[in-house]
């Protein structure tokens, strides 16, 4: 008997919501004045001591700036006195200056264009043609015809269109298309759009409701690229060129006055990057020394605060990690070309950011949506792994770490920056198969290379950025899984349109972890239409070990210790490379609880439950993955499993404005604590057939619990300590103090053993963990982890 489900149907009416949890039922209580005061107090306690004066002073200062900031098109004082005032002389000056260096000069463009792949050129020209015809696509919605131009056009039931349109990244695409075709239509389109926006808004800068400093910074980045792309264009009239530079200077000075000091996270770092780049590229602006001094000071400080030592961005959102990494990588390129003093620290930071990004994209070039994240964004301009790999000249990254980035190719220039003579030789060694990022809280296990690769990413770290957990998901000990270049087990992204939907996507119910009594691991507290995190679950890593054949990771979190009858969740994952992933969840505590082991399946995956064989078959694009819930063995016999297995409807939004139906495989068990639950995921080609678990005490030492994974060519017996007890215990003829032992039998003969966190492993009186006995019989191979 089989049951079939298919995920991936679009949710067109946007009215699909999950079953309510106890946490959601308490929302009305959390909205009371008492809870609002507590929310504010907790928010302040997580910030530095100067947060309150910073917040108050920022609000007052921005109010004053917004009311008084004005623009005069003829104001000459924006430039230094040495800069020509005559428009003709001004454009000649900028076309002929040799310093500072942008990523390319006018004479470099032909060589850059020659190396851009033809299919990339065709796609860019097509998109630029739409822009020239006033057909726009933003945030996954479009093309929408907006003629005449309306910069406040915002399609219904979408989010982010208005912001994306007014960032002006389309200017860069028009510039690329101009040089691919030499068609002046693309320059004219740029000129028309620029004049349209500045005529309407530049005099109102500071009084535009939707135009925040973050958007101003993005616009500065876009205008800088548009400037250098069109500067060699002879169709750019001197007066129009002068107007552009003055407008850019005004944007930069407005950003300088309103930079968001009070907002810890990616905003202040990205705003500072734009301000620093503008100040360095245009020293002709009178106020550029002020911009540079402020911007570089913030960048140095915020890099130390926001970038973990292992390269993970503190907000634990892959969206913002990718944006920050790319923008800092561009700043690094510029700094190296111009030999700026900040290059050294920036180089190390960018390399660490790129390393983490490359590892989590190793499963086929697409980044998983961890935290509040999308797979697409207009701010994805540069590839940090691509830039870092080129600059550092080493193979520290796994393969397939990034898709091709057109703007990165332009940024590398005609004669790309390389390490100076005498730098280190290019490393030809392959990267390891697994990597830990312990401060950031992510652990990555990979199989293979190329299209046959697989990547598991496990979250055992903080809940977002403690100073600003707005983008955090309640996903402690959750994992994502990609295989064959496809997503299988996911973090569901987020929804900018509806607060209640986004609350659901951020909640524990939507993640591949354990849900206890329907409660979130932490509390999502509503205030003024948004949700912040209270009572943050603290994850603790108990162990990480890797070998060429096997990775083991063990951790716990305390999010459910707040329940009236507390529960501690401990998760162990074994990644047996090329064979399977084994997941063991132990729940220690008191009382009776409903324990729900959840697996969030990606949209587009069909699910078939084979009742007879007791496994799920997950299929997409000629690729298959099996998921085996545990079958319980009692008193030596396989009996009816005491698990309630269900497939629940859920949803995911991994691309902006594209909510899709998905499914969650929910394996539930109700009863007294302590309890444990197990599952195995395996490629269909690996030959795994079933998993059997034995209760503690069923023929075992009381120290260990056993799971058996049966495959066509072997049986793996996994013995796991019941808790964190120490000291030797016996396993039949074996004696060990290891936290975990995996014994592989082929044709009933023990051929391999993996010993995790053990100092002794004996058969009878013979110690096998001594170095000289590692490969002696009766075990053909013994791997100590």
ZIGIDA-V934321 format. One record per helix or strand of 3 or more residues. SS is the DSSP state (h for helix, s for strand). FROM is the first residue (numbers start at 1). LEN is the number of residues. Records with the same first field share a line. If there is no record, write none. Layout:
SS = FROM-LEN / FROM-LEN
//
This chain:
s = 2-5 / 135-4 / 141-5 / 434-4 / 442-6 / 454-6 / 479-5 / 486-4 / 514-3 / 523-5 / 530-5 / 539-8 / 550-8 / 567-10 / 580-10 / 592-10 / 606-5 / 615-6 / 623-7 / 631-4 / 644-10 / 660-13 / 675-9 / 688-7 / 704-8 / 715-7 / 729-3 / 734-3 / 740-7 / 749-8 / 761-3 / 781-4
h = 22-4 / 27-4 / 33-13 / 51-18 / 76-3 / 87-10 / 106-10 / 118-15 / 161-7 / 170-12 / 184-21 / 213-18 / 238-21 / 266-16 / 288-19 / 318-20 / 343-18 / 384-9 / 406-6 / 450-3 / 469-3 / 499-8 / 508-3 / 559-4 / 684-3 / 771-3
//
